[in-house]
Amino acid sequence: MKTIHKLLCILLLVGSTTVIAQTTTSKFSIKEGCDGCQTKIESAAQSVNGVTSAKWDKETQMMEVTYDATKTSEADIQKSIAEAGYGAGSFEANAEAAKNRDCCQVIEKKEADRSQQPDNTIMPPDKKSN
């Protein structure tokens, strides 16, 4: 009888120290994303330990993440996305990562920047206008 009593006490003690996962779902805005960015944004969120799902809606620019609050926080997830080059919640995009994105939005911006630069092409003397 004493053995059963001790065993029950041990099980109760071990069971009471087990932390139960706290599943939390959060929504926050993502800045500067396009169709080509979706996989990268969601992957950046899912790379954080404790994130169980991440879905970004391009139309609303809103991210919905489900995560274990005992392992991570909304701020940690936003920071991971910002480090990948996208503004997330209150975190600004990492400038270097944003500059190196290869999605259509960045390509269009780079092309627009190039078209605004003066043409410094050197013309041969016979082609110059007089």
KEZA-286823 format. One line per 8 residues: number of its first residue (from 1); for each residue x negated, y, z negated of N, C-alpha, C, O, CB. Coordinates in steps of 0.05 Angstrom, whole numbers, plus 5000, padded with zeros to 4 digits. Glycine has a CB too. Layout:
N
NUM	X:Y:Z:X:Y:Z:X:Y:Z:X:Y:Z:X:Y:Z  ...
This chain:
130
1	4984:4976:5000:5000:5000:5000:4983:5025:5000:4988:5045:5014:5019:5000:4976  4961:5025:4984:4943:5048:4983:4930:5051:5010:4925:5074:5018:4922:5044:4961  4923:5030:5024:4911:5032:5050:4929:5045:5070:4920:5062:5086:4902:5004:5060  4954:5038:5070:4974:5050:5088:4976:5080:5081:4978:5097:5099:5001:5036:5086  4977:5086:5056:4980:5114:5047:4956:5130:5057:4959:5153:5067:4982:5116:5016  4932:5120:5054:4907:5133:5063:4907:5137:5094:4900:5158:5104:4882:5118:5055  4916:5116:5108:4917:5117:5137:4937:5138:5146:4931:5153:5165:4925:5090:5149  4959:5140:5134:4979:5160:5141:4968:5188:5135:4973:5207:5151:5006:5156:5125
9	4954:5191:5113:4942:5217:5106:4922:5226:5127:4921:5249:5136:4930:5217:5078  4905:5207:5136:4885:5212:5156:4899:5220:5182:4890:5239:5195:4867:5188:5160  4919:5205:5191:4933:5211:5216:4946:5238:5214:4946:5253:5234:4954:5190:5222  4958:5245:5192:4971:5271:5189:4950:5293:5190:4955:5314:5203:4986:5272:5162  4927:5289:5178:4906:5309:5178:4895:5313:5206:4891:5336:5215:4884:5301:5159  4890:5292:5220:4879:5293:5248:4900:5306:5266:4894:5323:5282:4871:5266:5258  4925:5298:5263:4946:5308:5280:4951:5338:5276:4959:5352:5294:4972:5293:5275  4947:5347:5251:4953:5376:5245:4931:5394:5256:4935:5418:5259:4956:5380:5215
17	4907:5383:5262:4886:5400:5272:4885:5401:5303:4869:5416:5314:4859:5391:5261  4901:5384:5316:4902:5384:5345:4916:5410:5355:4937:5416:5346:4917:5359:5355  4902:5423:5373:4913:5448:5384:4931:5441:5408:4924:5426:5426:4891:5467:5393  4955:5451:5408:4974:5446:5429:4970:5468:5450:4968:5492:5444:5004:5447:5419  4969:5459:5476:4965:5478:5498:4987:5499:5498:5011:5492:5494:4964:5463:5525  4980:5524:5503:5000:5545:5505:5002:5555:5534:4986:5572:5542:4993:5569:5486  5020:5543:5549:5023:5550:5577:5036:5578:5579:5057:5583:5567:5040:5529:5591  5023:5595:5594:5032:5622:5598:5032:5628:5627:5015:5620:5642:5013:5642:5583
25	5052:5643:5636:5054:5652:5664:5053:5683:5664:5068:5696:5649:5080:5642:5678  5036:5694:5680:5033:5723:5682:5034:5732:5711:5028:5716:5730:5006:5732:5670  5043:5756:5715:5043:5769:5742:5028:5795:5740:5030:5810:5721:5073:5773:5752  5012:5800:5761:4998:5826:5763:4992:5832:5792:4994:5814:5809:4971:5825:5746  4985:5857:5798:4981:5865:5825:4953:5859:5835:4934:5858:5819:4987:5895:5828  4951:5854:5861:4926:5851:5875:4924:5873:5895:4943:5878:5910:4923:5822:5888  4901:5887:5896:4898:5909:5914:4880:5901:5938:4861:5886:5935:4885:5933:5900  4887:5910:5962:4871:5907:5986:4870:5878:5996:4848:5869:6004:4844:5916:5980
33	4892:5864:5997:4891:5837:6008:4907:5836:6034:4926:5851:6038:4902:5818:5988  4900:5817:6051:4914:5812:6076:4918:5781:6079:4911:5766:6061:4898:5823:6100  4930:5773:6100:4936:5744:6105:4910:5727:6101:4911:5706:6089:4947:5740:6132  4888:5737:6112:4864:5722:6110:4852:5720:6082:4834:5703:6077:4843:5734:6128  4862:5736:6064:4851:5737:6037:4865:5717:6018:4854:5710:5997:4854:5764:6026  4888:5707:6025:4905:5692:6006:4889:5668:5993:4889:5665:5969:4929:5681:6020  4876:5652:6010:4862:5629:5999:4840:5638:5980:4835:5625:5959:4851:5612:6022  4825:5659:5987:4803:5668:5971:4813:5679:5944:4801:5675:5923:4787:5690:5986
41	4835:5694:5945:4846:5705:5920:4856:5683:5902:4849:5683:5878:4869:5725:5926  4871:5664:5913:4881:5642:5896:4859:5625:5886:4860:5615:5863:4901:5626:5913  4838:5620:5902:4815:5604:5894:4800:5617:5871:4791:5604:5852:4797:5598:5917  4797:5643:5873:4783:5658:5851:4798:5655:5825:4786:5652:5804:4780:5688:5859  4824:5656:5826:4840:5652:5801:4838:5623:5791:4834:5619:5767:4870:5659:5806  4840:5604:5809:4840:5576:5802:4812:5567:5792:4810:5546:5780:4849:5559:5825  4791:5582:5798:4765:5575:5789:4761:5579:5759:4741:5570:5747:4744:5590:5804  4779:5593:5747:4777:5599:5718:4788:5575:5703:4810:5565:5708:4793:5625:5710
49	4772:5565:5684:4779:5542:5667:4805:5548:5652:4807:5569:5638:4757:5535:5647  4825:5531:5655:4851:5535:5642:4873:5543:5660:4897:5541:5653:4848:5555:5620  4867:5552:5684:4887:5560:5704:4899:5535:5717:4884:5518:5727:4876:5580:5725  4925:5532:5716:4938:5509:5727:4951:5514:5754:4954:5496:5770:4958:5498:5708  4958:5540:5759:4969:5547:5785:4965:5577:5790:4964:5593:5772:4999:5539:5788  4962:5583:5816:4958:5611:5824:4972:5615:5851:4966:5600:5870:4928:5620:5825  4989:5634:5853:5003:5639:5878:5004:5669:5883:5014:5684:5866:5032:5627:5878  4993:5678:5906:4993:5707:5913:5014:5711:5935:5014:5697:5955:4965:5716:5922
57	5030:5732:5932:5050:5739:5951:5040:5764:5966:5039:5786:5955:5078:5745:5938  5033:5760:5992:5022:5782:6008:5041:5805:6011:5033:5829:6010:5014:5771:6035  5066:5800:6013:5086:5821:6018:5088:5840:5994:5089:5864:5997:5114:5809:6024  5089:5828:5970:5092:5845:5946:5065:5852:5934:5064:5869:5916:5109:5831:5926  5043:5839:5943:5017:5842:5932:5015:5834:5903:4999:5845:5887:5007:5871:5936  5033:5815:5895:5034:5806:5867:5023:5778:5865:5028:5761:5882:5062:5808:5856  5008:5773:5843:4997:5747:5837:5012:5736:5813:5017:5750:5794:4966:5750:5831  5018:5710:5815:5031:5696:5792:5012:5673:5785:5007:5656:5801:5060:5686:5799
65	5003:5673:5760:4985:5652:5751:4997:5638:5726:5010:5651:5709:4957:5663:5744  4993:5612:5724:5001:5597:5701:4975:5586:5689:4959:5575:5704:5022:5574:5708  4972:5589:5663:4947:5581:5651:4951:5573:5622:4971:5579:5610:4926:5604:5653  4931:5560:5611:4930:5552:5583:4918:5575:5568:4894:5580:5570:4915:5525:5579  4934:5588:5552:4924:5612:5537:4904:5605:5515:4891:5623:5504:4948:5626:5525  4901:5579:5509:4880:5572:5489:4853:5570:5503:4833:5568:5489:4888:5545:5476  4853:5570:5530:4827:5567:5544:4819:5593:5559:4795:5597:5563:4830:5545:5564  4838:5609:5566:4831:5634:5582:4852:5655:5577:4871:5651:5561:4829:5627:5612
73	4849:5678:5590:4867:5700:5587:4873:5712:5614:4859:5707:5634:4856:5722:5567  4893:5729:5615:4900:5743:5640:4876:5760:5648:4870:5762:5672:4926:5760:5636  4863:5773:5629:4840:5790:5636:4817:5774:5648:4804:5784:5667:4830:5805:5610  4812:5750:5638:4791:5733:5650:4798:5726:5679:4780:5726:5696:4787:5707:5633  4823:5721:5684:4832:5713:5711:4829:5738:5730:4819:5735:5752:4861:5703:5711  4838:5761:5721:4835:5785:5737:4806:5792:5742:4799:5800:5764:4849:5809:5722  4789:5788:5723:4760:5793:5726:4749:5775:5748:4732:5784:5764:4745:5789:5700  4757:5750:5748:4747:5731:5768:4755:5739:5796:4739:5738:5815:4757:5702:5762
81	4779:5748:5799:4789:5757:5825:4774:5783:5833:4767:5786:5857:4820:5763:5824  4770:5801:5814:4755:5826:5820:4727:5820:5829:4716:5833:5847:4755:5844:5796  4714:5800:5816:4687:5793:5824:4686:5781:5852:4665:5782:5865:4676:5773:5804  4708:5770:5861:4710:5760:5889:4714:5781:5909:4714:5776:5933:4732:5739:5890  4719:5806:5900:4722:5829:5919:4749:5840:5922:4755:5854:5941:4712:5820:5945  4767:5834:5903:4795:5844:5905:4803:5857:5879:4798:5846:5857:4815:5820:5912  4815:5881:5880:4824:5894:5856:4847:5877:5844:4864:5868:5859:4834:5922:5862  4846:5872:5818:4866:5855:5805:4874:5867:5778:4857:5871:5761:4855:5826:5801
89	4899:5874:5776:4909:5887:5751:4893:5912:5746:4893:5930:5763:4906:5867:5727  4880:5914:5723:4865:5938:5716:4835:5936:5724:4820:5954:5719:4866:5942:5686  4827:5914:5737:4800:5911:5746:4796:5919:5775:4811:5911:5792:4791:5881:5742  4775:5936:5779:4768:5944:5806:4753:5922:5820:4739:5906:5808:4752:5971:5806  4755:5921:5847:4741:5901:5862:4711:5905:5861:4702:5928:5861:4750:5902:5892  4696:5884:5859:4667:5885:5861:4660:5896:5888:4667:5884:5909:4653:5857:5856  4647:5919:5890:4642:5933:5915:4626:5916:5935:4633:5916:5959:4628:5959:5910  4606:5903:5925:4589:5887:5943:4605:5863:5955:4603:5857:5979:4564:5876:5928
97	4620:5850:5938:4636:5827:5947:4658:5837:5967:4663:5823:5986:4649:5812:5923  4670:5860:5961:4691:5871:5979:4679:5878:6006:4691:5873:6027:4704:5895:5966  4655:5888:6006:4642:5896:6031:4635:5872:6048:4635:5874:6073:4616:5912:6025  4630:5850:6036:4622:5826:6050:4646:5807:6057:4641:5785:6067:4602:5811:6035  4670:5815:6051:4693:5798:6059:4695:5797:6089:4688:5816:6103:4720:5810:6047  4703:5774:6099:4705:5770:6128:4733:5768:6138:4738:5757:6160:4689:5746:6136  4752:5778:6123:4780:5776:6131:4787:5798:6152:4771:5816:6157:4799:5778:6107  4810:5796:6164:4818:5815:6185:4819:5844:6176:4812:5862:6191:4844:5807:6197
105	4828:5849:6151:4830:5876:6141:4803:5890:6140:4800:5913:6148:4844:5876:6113  4783:5875:6130:4756:5887:6128:4744:5891:6156:4731:5911:6161:4738:5869:6111  4748:5871:6173:4738:5874:6201:4750:5898:6214:4735:5913:6228:4744:5848:6217  4776:5903:6211:4789:5926:6223:4777:5952:6212:4773:5971:6227:4819:5925:6219  4772:5953:6186:4761:5977:6173:4733:5982:6184:4726:6004:6190:4761:5974:6143  4717:5961:6186:4690:5964:6197:4690:5974:6225:4674:5991:6233:4674:5937:6195  4709:5964:6242:4711:5973:6269:4720:6002:6270:4710:6018:6287:4731:5956:6285  4738:6010:6253:4747:6038:6252:4724:6056:6243:4721:6078:6254:4771:6041:6232
113	4708:6047:6224:4685:6063:6215:4665:6066:6238:4654:6088:6241:4671:6050:6191  4660:6045:6253:4641:6047:6276:4651:6066:6297:4636:6080:6309:4637:6019:6288  4678:6065:6302:4688:6082:6323:4687:6112:6316:4688:6129:6334:4717:6075:6329  4684:6118:6290:4682:6146:6282:4654:6156:6281:4649:6180:6277:4695:6149:6254  4635:6138:6285:4606:6147:6285:4600:6158:6313:4610:6148:6333:4588:6123:6278  4582:6178:6314:4574:6189:6340:4559:6169:6357:4544:6152:6346:4558:6215:6336  4562:6171:6382:4548:6154:6401:4520:6165:6405:4517:6186:6418:4563:6150:6428  4500:6152:6395:4472:6161:6398:4457:6146:6420:4433:6143:6418:4457:6159:6372
121	4472:6136:6439:4459:6121:6461:4441:6140:6477:4450:6161:6485:4480:6107:6479  4417:6131:6483:4399:6147:6499:4404:6139:6528:4402:6116:6536:4369:6141:6491  4410:6160:6544:4415:6156:6572:4390:6161:6588:4374:6179:6581:4439:6174:6582  4385:6146:6610:4362:6152:6627:4366:6180:6640:4388:6189:6642:4359:6131:6650  4343:6193:6647:4345:6221:6658:4363:6223:6682:4376:6244:6685:4317:6230:6665  4365:6204:6699:4381:6206:6723:4411:6203:6717:4428:6209:6735:4373:6186:6744  4419:6194:6693:4447:6190:6686:4458:6213:6670:4483:6215:6666:4450:6164:6671  4441:6230:6659:4450:6252:6642:4465:6272:6659:4459:6278:6682:4426:6266:6628
129	4485:6284:6646:4500:6304:6661:4485:6331:6658:4473:6337:6638:4530:6307:6649  4486:6347:6679:4472:6372:6681:4488:6394:6670:4480:6417:6670:4463:6379:6709
